[in-house]
Amino acid sequence: MASLDSQRSGLLYRPAKQTVRHCLIVMSGVLRLLSFTNLYAEDTPGNSSGNSWDITTPSGNPSSNSNSWNITLGAGVGSAPKYPGSDTIRTRVVPLIDVNYGRFFLGPGGLGVNLYQDGHWRLAATGSIGLFKVRKESDDPHLQGLGDIDGTPRAGVLAGYRSRWFAAAARVNTDVGGNHQGTVANFEFDVRYPVTQQLTLSAGPRLTWADSSYMQTVFGVDATQARNSGLPQYTASGGISEVSFGVGARYRFTPHWIGSARVSVGRLQGDAVPDGLLATVLEPEIMLPCVGQGAIGIETREEDERIATLCERLNHFNTQQCAIAERAFLAEMGGGCQSPVAAYAEILGHQIRLRAVSFRDEKQVRRGEGKRPIKEAGDLGRQLAGELK
């Protein structure tokens, strides 16, 4: 038998309505430190300072529409999924620049103008140019053939209400660059608790809605992508795409120095999670696979020396020895594809390790493990089977 795979995974598939591939459970955190603010007013419920990066915090000086400058400079550390639906978290250090001049503001969220603003309410128009890619094909092997998703110019509106005890906001923006990234709406609500004059805690839910154009671009697979990637076509419809909940803290060290942190947990919804397959990676410590999983075998004619020579060149010795140990175990147990036994072999230095479990005795689950030199793979399989019979 010729075996081609040098690595094997314990990947279990079963029918479900969710898929880990789209990262159902999303963990993200944002930490902003050493924010320097040229404050023209204290940050009280009726008087806020800048921070256009926070949708629940009105930008500019709400007490006046005069042409005064309000600048925040600092640095941040952010952790978030590499792309929408990714199960890989990426942490990076980013600069924080937030500028307000009268009704106008500029920050990480783009450029905007406050159409209406008082001590509690805010209505603004916003725009961004989309400098960064939404997703790169190189971000994950699962994305091969799907191509990159470039950033796109977006225009929108945001509205918010803020008081001492809670803040609520809604932001709607749409693709104006013709890149098929549609319209996205974010809704936020936070309960705020001022522990001291310096420390404020907050917590609340977030909800994201996206139209079919955005959903198809980010989560769908069109005909071209299907041909390039080997994945089946998938059409994603619009609707609620994510629900999350977060907690945060904000601490004012001095009138000019502020530190804040927020951690949120989210779950993709709707067509961001296609019906069909749930794929969960199960480590061997949790569940052993069936015998011979992940090894590719090539069957040849018995006396065809030319093909046998070619297969010998393709053969991966370590994987072959693992398969030999597992198959020897199964044969000694007198089992087949339907037998309630499992075995998993792996190479550790100059030895082969075999773990196995048998459910043949309804009253007792029998488990075993053994190690021997690599060339004694078959003997190891038979030995372990003898112990579990």
C-alpha positions in Angstrom: 0.0 0.0 0.0 1.3 3.4 -0.9 0.3 6.2 1.5 0.6 9.8 0.4 -0.5 11.9 3.5 2.2 12.9 5.9 -0.3 14.5 8.3 -3.6 13.4 9.4 -6.3 15.2 11.4 -9.1 14.1 13.6 -11.9 15.9 11.8 -15.4 14.7 12.6 -18.3 15.6 10.3 -22.0 15.4 11.1 -25.1 17.0 9.7 -26.0 20.3 11.4 -27.2 23.8 10.7 -23.9 25.5 11.6 -20.3 25.2 10.5 -17.1 25.9 12.4 -15.7 26.9 9.1 -17.5 30.2 9.4 -16.4 30.6 13.0 -19.7 30.4 14.9 -18.2 31.4 18.1 -16.2 34.5 17.7 -14.0 35.9 20.5 -12.7 39.5 20.1 -11.2 42.1 22.4 -10.2 45.8 21.9 -7.8 47.6 24.2 -7.0 51.3 23.8 -4.2 52.6 26.1 -2.5 56.0 26.6 -5.1 58.1 24.8 -4.2 61.8 25.0 -7.1 64.1 24.6 -7.0 67.9 24.3 -10.2 68.3 26.3 -12.3 71.4 25.8 -15.0 70.0 28.1 -15.3 67.3 30.8 -16.7 63.9 29.7 -20.0 64.1 31.5 -23.5 62.9 30.3 -24.1 66.3 28.8 -20.7 67.1 27.6 -18.6 64.6 25.7 -15.1 64.8 24.3 -14.4 63.6 20.8 -14.1 59.8 20.3 -15.7 59.5 16.9 -14.5 55.9 16.9 -17.2 55.1 19.5 -20.6 55.2 17.9 -22.3 55.7 21.3 -20.1 58.7 22.1 -21.0 62.0 20.3 -18.1 63.6 18.5 -17.2 67.2 18.7 -18.1 69.7 21.4 -21.8 69.3 22.0 -22.1 72.5 23.9 -21.0 74.5 20.9 -20.7 74.4 17.1 -17.8 76.8 17.1 -14.7 76.0 15.1 -12.6 74.5 18.0 -10.2 71.6 17.7 -10.5 68.4 19.7 -7.8 65.9 19.2 -7.1 62.4 20.5 -3.8 60.7 19.9 -2.8 57.4 21.2 -2.1 53.7 20.6 -4.3 50.6 20.7 -4.0 46.9 20.8 -6.8 45.0 19.1 -7.6 41.3 18.8 -10.2 40.1 16.3 -10.9 37.4 13.7 -8.6 37.7 10.7 -11.6 38.0 8.4 -15.4 37.7 8.9 -16.0 34.1 9.9 -12.4 33.2 10.7 -11.5 31.0 13.6 -8.1 32.5 13.8 -7.6 35.5 16.0 -5.1 38.2 14.9 -3.7 40.7 17.3 -2.1 43.9 16.2 -0.9 47.3 17.5 -2.7 50.2 15.8 -2.4 54.0 16.2 -5.4 56.0 17.4 -6.0 59.3 15.7 -9.3 61.1 16.3 -9.8 64.7 15.2 -12.9 67.0 15.7 -13.3 70.5 14.3 -16.7 72.0 14.9 -19.3 69.6 13.4 -16.6 67.6 11.4 -14.7 64.6 12.7 -12.1 62.2 11.4 -11.1 58.9 13.0 -10.6 55.2 12.4 -14.2 55.0 11.2 -13.7 57.6 8.5 -14.7 61.2 7.9 -18.1 62.6 9.0 -20.2 65.6 9.9 -22.7 65.9 12.8 -26.0 67.0 11.3 -27.5 67.4 14.8 -26.0 67.1 18.2 -26.9 68.1 21.8 -26.1 66.8 25.2 -27.8 63.4 24.5 -28.8 63.0 20.9 -26.6 62.7 17.8 -27.2 62.4 14.1 -24.3 62.3 11.6 -23.4 61.5 8.0 -20.2 59.4 7.5 -17.9 58.2 4.8 -14.9 56.0 4.4 -12.6 55.1 1.5 -12.0 51.4 2.4 -8.2 51.2 2.5 -7.9 47.7 3.9 -9.0 44.4 2.5 -12.0 42.7 4.0 -10.4 39.3 3.3 -7.3 37.9 1.6 -7.1 34.5 0.0 -3.8 33.9 1.8 -5.5 34.3 5.2 -6.5 30.7 5.4 -6.0 27.5 3.3 -9.9 27.2 3.2 -10.0 30.4 1.1 -7.9 29.1 -1.8 -9.7 29.8 -5.0 -12.1 32.3 -3.5 -10.0 35.4 -4.2 -9.4 38.6 -2.2 -12.2 40.9 -1.1 -10.9 44.5 -1.4 -12.1 47.4 0.8 -14.6 49.7 -0.8 -15.8 53.3 -0.3 -18.8 53.5 2.0 -21.3 56.2 2.9 -23.8 56.1 5.7 -25.5 57.7 8.6 -25.4 57.1 12.4 -27.7 58.0 15.1 -27.2 57.7 18.9 -28.6 58.6 22.3 -26.3 58.8 25.3 -27.1 59.4 29.0 -25.3 58.7 32.3 -26.7 55.2 32.6 -27.1 53.9 29.0 -26.2 54.5 25.4 -27.9 53.3 22.2 -26.9 53.8 18.6 -27.5 52.7 15.1 -25.2 52.9 12.1 -26.1 52.2 8.5 -23.6 52.3 5.6 -23.6 51.2 2.0 -21.1 50.5 -0.7 -20.7 53.5 -3.0 -17.7 52.1 -4.9 -19.6 49.5 -6.9 -17.8 46.5 -5.3 -20.9 44.4 -4.5 -20.5 44.9 -0.8 -24.1 46.1 -0.2 -25.6 47.7 2.9 -24.8 46.9 6.5 -26.6 48.1 9.6 -25.2 47.9 13.2 -27.4 48.3 16.3 -25.8 48.8 19.7 -27.1 49.2 23.3 -25.0 49.6 26.4 -25.8 49.9 30.1 -23.3 52.2 31.8 -22.4 52.1 35.4 -20.1 54.9 36.8 -18.3 53.1 39.6 -16.2 56.2 40.5 -15.5 59.5 38.9 -12.6 57.8 37.1 -14.0 54.3 36.3 -17.1 53.5 34.2 -18.2 50.0 33.4 -20.5 49.1 30.5 -22.1 46.0 29.0 -24.6 45.4 26.2 -25.6 43.6 23.0 -24.8 44.3 19.4 -26.7 43.2 16.3 -25.6 43.3 12.7 -27.9 43.2 9.7 -26.6 42.9 6.1 -28.3 42.7 2.7 -27.9 39.9 0.2 -25.1 41.7 -1.8 -22.8 41.9 1.2 -23.7 38.4 2.4 -23.0 36.9 -1.0 -19.6 38.7 -1.4 -18.4 37.8 2.1 -20.0 34.4 2.8 -21.3 33.1 -0.6 -19.5 31.1 -3.3 -20.3 32.0 -6.9 -19.8 29.9 -10.0 -16.2 31.1 -10.7 -15.2 30.6 -7.1 -16.7 27.1 -7.1 -14.6 26.2 -10.1 -11.4 27.6 -8.7 -11.8 26.3 -5.1 -13.7 23.0 -5.6 -16.3 24.2 -3.1 -20.0 23.9 -4.0 -21.9 27.0 -5.0 -23.6 28.8 -2.2 -26.0 31.7 -2.3 -26.2 33.8 0.9 -29.4 35.8 1.5 -29.6 39.0 3.5 -30.7 39.2 7.1 -29.2 39.3 10.6 -25.6 38.1 10.2 -24.2 38.4 13.8 -25.4 38.8 17.4 -22.8 39.6 20.1 -22.5 40.7 23.7 -19.7 42.7 25.2 -18.4 44.2 28.4 -16.1 47.2 28.7 -14.3 49.5 31.1 -13.1 53.1 30.8 -10.7 54.7 33.3 -9.6 58.3 33.4 -6.1 58.5 34.8 -5.8 62.3 34.5 -7.8 65.0 32.7 -5.7 64.1 29.6 -5.0 60.4 29.9 -7.7 57.7 29.4 -7.5 53.9 29.2 -10.3 51.7 27.9 -10.9 48.1 27.2 -13.8 46.0 25.7 -14.2 42.3 25.1 -17.1 40.8 23.1 -18.4 37.4 22.2 -20.4 37.0 19.0 -22.2 34.4 17.0 -22.8 34.4 13.2 -26.4 34.0 12.2 -28.6 33.3 9.2 -26.9 32.6 5.8 -23.5 33.5 7.3 -23.9 29.9 8.7 -25.1 27.7 5.8 -27.2 24.6 6.5 -25.3 21.4 5.9 -22.2 20.4 7.6 -20.7 21.0 11.0 -17.0 20.4 11.0 -15.3 20.2 14.4 -11.7 19.3 15.0 -11.6 16.6 17.7 -8.1 15.9 19.1 -7.3 12.2 19.6 -7.4 12.8 23.4 -11.1 13.4 23.0 -12.0 10.9 20.4 -9.9 8.3 18.5 -10.7 7.9 14.8 -11.5 4.7 12.9 -8.6 2.7 11.7 -6.7 4.1 8.7 -8.3 7.5 8.6 -6.4 10.1 6.6 -4.1 7.7 4.8 -4.4 7.3 1.0 -3.9 3.8 -0.3 -3.3 2.9 -4.0 -4.3 -0.5 -5.2 -2.2 -2.0 -8.0 -2.1 -5.2 -10.0 -0.1 -7.9 -8.3 2.6 -8.4 -10.9 2.8 -4.9 -12.3 6.4 -4.0 -11.2 6.4 -0.7 -13.1 3.4 0.7 -11.2 4.7 -0.8 -8.0 8.0 1.1 -8.4 6.1 4.4 -9.1 4.0 3.9 -6.0 7.1 3.1 -3.9 8.5 6.5 -4.8 5.2 8.2 -3.7 5.0 6.2 -0.5 5.4 8.1 2.8 7.1 5.7 5.2 5.9 7.0 8.5 2.2 7.2 7.4 2.5 3.6 6.0 3.8 2.3 9.4 1.0 4.1 11.2 -1.5 2.4 8.9 0.2 -1.0 9.3 -0.1 -0.7 13.1 -3.8 0.3 13.0 -4.7 -2.4 10.5 -2.9 -5.1 12.4 -4.8 -4.0 15.5 -8.1 -4.3 13.7 -7.3 -7.6 12.1 -6.3 -9.1 15.4 -9.5 -7.8 17.0 -11.4 -9.7 14.2 -13.1 -6.5 13.2 -14.1 -4.6 10.1 -15.6 -1.3 9.1 -18.6 -1.8 11.4 -16.7 -2.9 14.5 -17.0 -0.7 17.6 -13.2 -0.2 17.8 -10.9 2.7 17.1 -7.1 3.1 16.8 -4.7 6.0 16.2 -1.0 5.6 15.5 1.6 8.4 15.4 5.4 8.6 15.1 7.3 10.0 18.1 11.0 10.2 17.3 12.2 6.7 16.6 9.1 5.0 18.0 5.6 4.5 17.0 2.8 5.1 19.5 -0.6 3.4 19.2 -3.7 4.3 21.1 -6.8 2.2 20.9 -10.3 1.8 22.4 -12.8 -1.1 22.2 -16.6 -0.9 22.9 -17.2 -4.6 22.1 -18.0 -5.2 25.8 -21.2 -3.5 26.5 -20.5 -3.3 30.2 -17.0 -2.0 30.0 -15.0 0.3 27.7 -11.5 -1.0 27.2 -8.6 1.4 26.4 -5.0 0.8 25.8 -1.7 2.4 24.6 1.7 1.1 23.6 5.0 2.1 22.0 7.6 0.1 20.0 10.3 0.8 17.4 8.8 2.1 14.1 9.7 -1.1 12.2 7.7 -3.2 14.7 4.4 -1.4 13.8 2.5 -4.6 13.0 3.7 -6.3 16.2 2.5 -3.3 18.2 -0.9 -3.5 16.7 -1.3 -7.2 17.5 0.1 -6.7 21.0 -2.4 -4.0 21.8 -5.3 -5.9 20.4 -4.4 -8.9 22.6 -4.5 -6.6 25.6 -8.0 -5.3 24.8 -9.7 -8.5 23.8 
